Amino acid sequence: MKIVNNVRPDKQTVLFSATFPRQMEALARKVLRRPLEITVGGRSVVCEDVSQVVEVREDSTKFVRLLDILGQLYHDDEQDARTLIFVDRQEAADNLLRDLIRRGYPCMSLHGGKDQTDRDSTIADFKSGVTQIMIATSVAARGLDVKQLKLVVNYECPNHMEDYVHRVGRTGRAGNKGTAYTFITPEQDRFAMDIVKALKLSGQPIPTDLQALADKFQEKVKTGNAHYASSGFGGKGLERLDKDRDLVKKIQKKVSLLASRYVEIRALKCLMAYGAEDEDEEEEDETVVEFEAKAVQPSQVAGAKKEKEDITPSSAPPATALPKVAKEMTPAALAAFKAAALVNRLVGSNTGAVNPQQMIKEINERFGEPIISPQLPPEAAKEDTSNPGFAYEIEINDYPQKARWKVTNKEQISQITEISGAAITTRGTFFPPGKQPSAGERKLFLFIEGESEMVVDKAKNEIRRILTETTLAAMEAEARGGGSSSSGTGRYSVI
């Protein structure tokens, strides 16, 4: 319908079909306006010029019978006759091709496994008489018109009536006479009723063994031991595909909305830490960064942990002041407290409810102003004259596993070094959630060194970007799969 609706409205549409089932008629009347229907013969009826022969036989006897039919045709009739043999599968077509060539019958095969050039060449050779026998699947059952085609053999029985009519309709065209043989095995009794119906509509005699096979299958249906074969026109077609696409889009939209809400909640946590009340100032704050980072002088690296413990953010209120802080918060900030538990579940946190005082202290530490000194103390310069003078460390221990892998990858670090000119080293040890480092140990972090503040900032911003993008991607994958990105699991799971 999408293709039809995009075609110019003043078009003229003509529909030709050897079969016209009710589903096809409903679709045609939906597409066409005031259609004129011309019926030649009857609906889904084989032409009277085709002599139909249906034989019930075992699989082991079909090939010998095929050789007998071909021998009679090319011995008694003119040598220019064409024969079209239908099978169900590509493999069966190639196997039958091999067997016939071994018996001295040059032939070619046509099926969906060949590219378009080979198929066009095969049809051209078949029409011109280069090859008189062609073995094909149902891909050749429609649209093929060969003037000298006098014999059609359904080596494998068609699975519904419309397919049978189309196959047999390849011969007996334009007033010419033709013959169609159909082989059906006792195990294919579910197709016998369609063959019987086609023979009745076309006025052909029904073999006794075929009628017995159809009656036997009908008894199975009445007792509930079997079901009728499909008509070949079932299913929803493109409507089903559209529904699947809409469902995927809805899921993607929900995941994107969930991720954006998480970012907004983290932004509100940041604003709570600073006690912001002005909406304009809230928009100017940086809302995505989640670094456990602190810039230090090279001479202060050893004492960085002690300095961090001594610093108390002036904006972090004591525990007794929490009710007062809650009163001064904006409604959006209060909503962030309620959503904190949901966020923790989203990112795989197992800590339960969030303590507001700890959260504010954490945000203040993460967003603290970097301490960068353009000049080194004389003592540090004497100890190591090769020290570049600027350093920055970013704690990555608590980020999702994929984010840690991304920023600690050798190739990624080399790219960042090439872009910024800073030296980046991975230090510390990874500690899983709930486990704290002992004395003298540090959590996993990146140490950035550079000759200038600009060099360090370039590396810091690039790492920040990579961590943010990878974390959001891990969150989306986690929301889709329902797993935890921080649990240490990989892409695959054992079922």
C-alpha positions in Angstrom: 0.0 0.0 0.0 2.9 2.4 0.7 4.2 2.0 -2.8 0.7 2.4 -4.4 0.0 5.5 -2.4 3.3 7.1 -3.6 2.4 6.6 -7.3 0.9 9.5 -9.1 -3.0 9.5 -8.7 -3.8 9.8 -12.5 -2.2 6.4 -13.2 -4.0 3.5 -15.0 -3.7 0.2 -13.3 -4.1 -3.2 -15.0 -4.0 -6.5 -13.0 -3.6 -9.9 -14.7 -3.7 -13.1 -12.7 -4.4 -16.7 -13.5 -5.9 -17.1 -10.0 -8.1 -14.6 -8.1 -8.8 -15.7 -4.6 -11.0 -13.7 -2.3 -8.1 -12.1 -0.4 -6.6 -10.9 -3.7 -9.9 -9.6 -4.8 -10.4 -7.6 -1.6 -6.9 -6.1 -2.0 -7.5 -5.2 -5.7 -10.8 -3.4 -4.9 -9.0 -1.5 -2.1 -6.4 -0.3 -4.5 -8.4 0.3 -7.7 -11.2 2.7 -8.3 -14.3 1.4 -10.1 -12.5 -1.5 -11.5 -13.6 -3.3 -14.6 -13.3 -7.1 -14.2 -12.9 -9.4 -17.2 -13.0 -13.1 -16.4 -11.9 -15.7 -19.0 -13.0 -19.2 -18.2 -13.3 -19.3 -14.4 -11.4 -18.3 -11.2 -8.5 -20.5 -10.3 -9.4 -22.9 -13.0 -6.9 -24.7 -15.3 -7.4 -24.1 -19.0 -9.3 -26.8 -20.9 -6.4 -27.2 -23.4 -4.3 -28.8 -20.7 -4.5 -32.5 -20.2 -4.0 -33.2 -16.5 -2.6 -36.5 -15.2 -2.2 -37.0 -11.4 -0.4 -40.2 -10.2 -0.2 -41.4 -6.6 3.2 -43.1 -6.3 6.1 -43.6 -3.9 9.2 -41.4 -3.9 11.4 -44.2 -5.1 9.4 -44.6 -8.4 9.1 -41.0 -9.4 12.4 -40.6 -11.2 11.9 -43.8 -13.3 8.5 -42.6 -14.2 9.9 -39.2 -15.2 12.4 -40.9 -17.5 9.6 -42.8 -19.1 7.6 -39.6 -19.7 10.5 -37.8 -21.2 11.4 -40.8 -23.4 7.8 -40.9 -24.8 7.8 -37.2 -25.5 11.1 -36.9 -27.3 10.7 -40.2 -29.1 7.1 -39.8 -30.4 6.7 -36.0 -30.6 8.8 -33.4 -32.5 12.2 -32.7 -31.2 11.5 -29.0 -30.5 9.2 -29.6 -27.5 10.0 -28.0 -24.2 9.6 -29.6 -20.7 9.3 -27.8 -17.4 9.8 -29.8 -14.2 8.8 -28.3 -10.9 10.3 -29.2 -7.5 10.0 -27.6 -4.0 13.6 -26.9 -3.0 16.8 -25.5 -4.5 18.7 -28.6 -3.4 16.2 -30.9 -5.0 16.5 -29.0 -8.3 20.2 -29.3 -8.4 20.1 -33.0 -7.5 17.5 -33.8 -10.2 19.6 -31.8 -12.7 22.6 -34.0 -12.0 20.6 -37.2 -12.3 19.0 -36.2 -15.6 22.4 -35.1 -17.1 23.8 -38.5 -16.1 20.9 -40.2 -18.1 21.7 -38.2 -21.2 19.2 -35.4 -20.9 20.8 -31.9 -21.1 18.9 -29.5 -18.9 19.3 -26.4 -16.7 18.0 -25.4 -13.3 16.2 -22.2 -12.2 15.7 -21.2 -8.6 16.2 -18.3 -6.1 19.8 -19.4 -5.3 21.1 -18.2 -8.6 21.8 -14.5 -9.3 19.6 -12.5 -11.7 22.1 -12.8 -14.6 22.1 -16.6 -14.5 18.3 -16.7 -14.2 17.9 -14.4 -17.3 20.4 -16.5 -19.2 18.7 -19.8 -18.3 15.3 -18.5 -19.4 16.7 -17.1 -22.7 18.3 -20.5 -23.5 15.1 -22.3 -22.6 13.0 -20.2 -24.9 15.4 -20.3 -27.8 15.8 -24.1 -27.6 19.4 -24.3 -26.5 18.1 -26.3 -23.6 14.8 -28.2 -23.9 14.4 -29.3 -20.3 14.4 -26.9 -17.4 14.1 -27.8 -13.7 12.7 -25.0 -11.5 11.1 -24.2 -8.2 7.9 -22.2 -8.0 9.8 -19.1 -9.0 9.0 -20.1 -12.6 5.4 -20.8 -11.9 4.3 -17.2 -12.7 5.0 -14.9 -15.7 6.8 -17.5 -17.8 5.5 -17.8 -21.4 7.3 -20.3 -23.7 5.6 -21.1 -27.0 6.9 -24.7 -27.4 6.3 -25.7 -23.8 4.2 -28.9 -24.2 4.9 -30.7 -21.0 4.8 -29.7 -17.3 5.8 -32.2 -14.6 5.1 -31.5 -10.9 7.8 -33.7 -9.6 7.0 -32.5 -6.2 3.3 -31.9 -5.5 2.3 -28.2 -5.0 1.2 -27.3 -1.5 -1.9 -25.3 -2.4 -4.4 -25.0 -5.2 -3.3 -21.6 -6.5 0.3 -22.8 -6.9 -1.0 -25.9 -8.8 -3.0 -23.7 -11.2 -0.1 -21.4 -11.9 2.3 -24.3 -12.5 0.0 -26.2 -14.9 -0.8 -22.9 -16.6 2.7 -22.7 -18.1 1.5 -25.0 -20.9 -1.6 -25.0 -23.1 -1.3 -21.3 -23.7 -2.8 -19.2 -26.5 -4.9 -22.1 -27.9 -2.0 -24.7 -27.9 -2.4 -28.1 -26.4 -0.3 -29.2 -23.4 0.1 -32.0 -20.8 0.7 -31.7 -17.1 1.8 -34.6 -14.9 1.6 -34.4 -11.1 3.2 -36.8 -8.7 1.8 -37.1 -5.2 2.9 -39.5 -2.5 0.7 -41.2 0.1 2.4 -39.0 2.8 1.2 -35.9 1.0 -2.5 -36.6 1.5 -3.1 -33.1 2.9 -2.6 -31.7 -0.6 -4.9 -34.2 -2.3 -8.1 -32.3 -1.7 -6.8 -29.2 -3.5 -5.8 -31.3 -6.5 -9.2 -33.0 -6.6 -10.9 -29.6 -6.4 -8.8 -28.2 -9.3 -9.6 -31.3 -11.4 -13.3 -30.9 -10.7 -13.4 -27.2 -11.6 -11.6 -27.9 -14.9 -13.7 -30.9 -15.9 -10.9 -33.4 -15.7 -11.4 -37.0 -14.6 -10.3 -37.8 -11.0 -8.2 -40.9 -10.5 -9.6 -43.4 -8.1 -6.5 -43.6 -6.0 -6.3 -39.8 -5.7 -10.0 -39.7 -4.6 -9.3 -42.4 -2.0 -6.3 -40.4 -0.7 -8.5 -37.3 -0.4 -11.3 -39.1 1.4 -8.8 -40.7 3.8 -7.4 -37.3 4.7 -10.9 -35.9 5.2 -11.6 -38.6 7.7 -8.4 -37.6 9.6 -9.6 -34.0 9.7 -13.0 -35.1 11.1 -11.4 -37.1 13.8 -9.0 -34.2 14.7 -5.9 -36.1 13.7 -5.0 -33.7 10.8 -5.6 -30.1 9.6 -6.3 -28.7 6.2 -3.3 -27.3 4.2 -2.8 -23.6 4.0 -4.3 -21.7 1.0 -1.0 -19.9 0.5 -2.5 -16.5 1.0 -2.5 -16.3 4.8 -0.6 -14.0 7.1 -0.6 -10.2 7.6 2.2 -9.3 5.1 3.6 -5.8 5.5 1.0 -5.0 8.2 2.9 -7.3 10.5 6.2 -5.7 9.6 4.8 -2.3 10.3 3.6 -3.4 13.7 7.0 -4.8 14.6 8.7 -1.6 13.5 6.3 0.5 15.5 6.9 -1.7 18.6 10.7 -1.3 18.2 10.3 2.5 17.9 8.2 2.6 21.0 10.8 0.6 22.9 13.7 2.8 21.7 11.7 6.0 22.6 11.1 4.7 26.1 14.8 3.8 26.6 15.8 7.2 25.3 13.4 8.9 27.6 14.6 6.9 30.6 18.2 7.8 29.9 17.3 11.5 29.5 15.4 11.5 32.8 18.5 9.9 34.5 20.7 12.7 33.2 18.1 15.3 34.4 18.0 13.8 37.9 21.8 13.9 38.1 21.7 17.5 37.1 19.2 18.3 39.8 21.5 16.6 42.3 24.2 18.8 41.2 22.0 21.9 41.6 21.0 20.8 45.1 24.6 20.6 46.1 25.1 24.3 45.3 21.7 25.4 46.6 20.7 27.1 43.4 17.3 28.8 43.3 17.4 30.8 40.0 16.3 28.8 37.0 18.7 30.6 34.7 21.6 29.7 36.8 20.5 26.1 36.8 20.7 26.0 33.0 24.2 27.3 33.1 25.6 24.7 35.4 27.3 21.6 34.0 24.8 18.8 34.4 26.3 15.6 33.0 29.7 15.3 34.4 30.1 12.5 37.1 33.8 12.4 37.7 35.4 11.4 40.9 38.3 13.7 39.9 40.6 16.1 41.6 43.6 17.9 40.1 46.7 17.9 42.2 50.2 19.2 42.0 52.8 16.6 41.3 54.4 17.3 44.7 51.0 16.8 46.4 50.1 13.4 44.8 51.2 11.4 47.8 49.2 13.6 50.1 46.2 13.9 47.9 44.1 11.5 49.9 44.8 13.4 53.2 43.9 16.7 51.6 40.6 15.3 50.2 39.6 14.2 53.7 40.5 17.6 55.2 38.4 19.6 52.7 34.8 20.2 53.8 32.6 21.8 51.1 31.1 25.0 52.4 27.9 24.4 50.5 27.2 21.0 52.1 24.9 21.5 55.1 25.2 19.3 58.2 22.8 16.5 59.0 20.7 18.6 61.3 20.1 21.2 58.6 18.5 18.8 56.1 14.9 19.8 56.9 15.8 23.5 56.3 17.5 22.6 53.1 14.5 20.7 51.9 12.2 23.7 52.6 14.5 25.9 50.5 14.7 23.5 47.5 12.7 24.0 44.3 9.9 21.5 43.5 12.1 19.9 40.8 14.9 19.4 43.4 12.5 17.7 45.8 11.3 15.4 43.0 14.9 14.4 42.5 15.0 13.0 46.0 12.0 10.8 45.3 13.5 9.6 42.0 16.9 8.8 43.6 15.9 5.2 44.4 14.7 4.7 40.9 18.0 6.0 39.5 19.9 3.6 41.8 18.0 0.7 40.5 18.5 1.9 36.9 22.3 2.0 37.1 22.4 -1.3 39.1 23.1 0.2 42.5 22.6 -2.0 45.5 22.8 0.7 48.2 19.0 1.2 48.5 17.8 4.7 49.4 20.0 7.7 49.0 21.2 9.6 52.0 20.8 13.3 51.0 23.7 14.5 53.1 26.1 11.9 51.5 24.7 12.7 48.1 25.4 16.5 48.5 28.9 15.8 49.8 29.6 13.4 46.9 28.4 16.0 44.3 30.5 18.7 45.9 33.6 16.6 45.8 33.0 15.6 42.2 32.4 19.1 41.1 35.2 20.8 43.2 37.4 23.3 41.5 40.6 21.8 40.1 43.8 22.7 41.9 46.3 23.5 39.1 49.5 25.4 39.8 51.4 26.9 36.9 54.7 26.8 38.8 56.2 23.9 40.7 57.9 24.4 44.1 61.7 24.5 43.9 61.9 21.3 45.9 59.8 19.4 43.4 61.9 20.8 40.5 65.1 19.6 42.1 63.7 16.1 42.8 62.6 15.5 39.2 63.4 18.0 36.5 61.5 16.0 33.9 58.1 16.5 35.6 55.9 18.4 33.3 54.3 20.5 36.0 50.6 19.8 35.6 48.7 16.8 36.7 45.1 15.6 37.1 43.6 12.4 38.3 40.2 10.9 37.5 38.7 8.1 39.5 37.0 5.6 37.2 36.5 2.7 39.6 32.7 3.2 40.1 31.9 3.6 36.4 30.3 0.7 34.4 32.6 -2.0 33.1 32.3 -0.9 29.5 33.2 2.6 30.4 36.3 1.5 32.3 37.3 -0.8 29.4 36.9 2.0 26.9 39.1 4.6 28.7 41.8 2.1 29.7 42.1 0.6 26.3 45.6 1.0 24.8 44.4 2.3 21.5 42.0 4.7 23.1 44.7 6.1 25.4 47.1 6.5 22.4 44.4 8.4 20.5 43.8 10.8 23.5 47.6 11.3 23.9 47.9 12.1 20.2 45.0 14.6 20.4 46.0 16.3 23.6 49.7 15.7 24.0 49.3 14.6 27.7 50.6 11.4 29.2 47.9 9.1 30.7 48.6 6.2 33.0 46.2 3.8 34.7 46.8 3.5 38.4 45.2 1.9 41.4 43.2 -1.3 41.7 39.6 -2.1 40.8 37.4 -2.6 43.8 33.8 -4.0 43.3 30.8 -2.2 44.8 30.7 -2.5 48.5 34.4 -3.2 49.0 36.7 -0.4 50.2 40.4 -0.2 49.7 42.6 -0.9 52.6 45.4 1.4 53.9 47.9 2.3 51.2 45.6 1.3 48.4 43.7 3.4 45.9 40.7 2.8 43.7 41.2 2.6 40.0 42.0 6.0 38.5 43.6 7.7 35.5 46.6 10.0 36.1 47.0 12.8 33.5 50.3 14.7 33.1 51.0 17.6 30.8 53.3 20.5 30.1 50.5 23.1 30.3 47.1 23.5 31.7 45.6 23.5 28.2 47.1 20.0 27.5 45.7 18.5 30.6 42.3 20.1 30.0 42.2 18.6 26.5 42.8 15.1 27.8 40.4 15.6 30.7 37.6 16.8 28.4 38.1 13.9 26.0 38.0 11.3 28.8 34.9 13.0 30.2 33.2 12.7 26.8 34.1 9.1 26.4 33.0 8.2 29.9 29.7 10.0 29.5 28.8 8.5 26.1 29.8 5.0 27.2 27.9 5.2 30.5 24.7 6.4 28.8 25.1 3.6 26.2 25.5 1.0 29.0 22.4 2.4 30.7 20.4 2.1 27.6 21.6 -1.5 27.0 20.9 -2.3 30.7 17.4 -0.8 30.4 16.7 -3.0 27.3 18.2 -6.1 28.7 17.2 -5.7 32.4 20.7 -6.5 33.6 23.2 -4.5 35.6 26.1 -2.8 33.8 28.2 -2.8 36.9 27.8 -6.5 37.7 30.8 -7.5 35.6 28.9 -9.5 33.0 29.7 -9.5 29.4 27.6 -9.3 26.2 26.6 -13.0 26.3 24.8 -15.1 28.9 24.5 -18.8 29.3 20.9 -20.0 29.0 
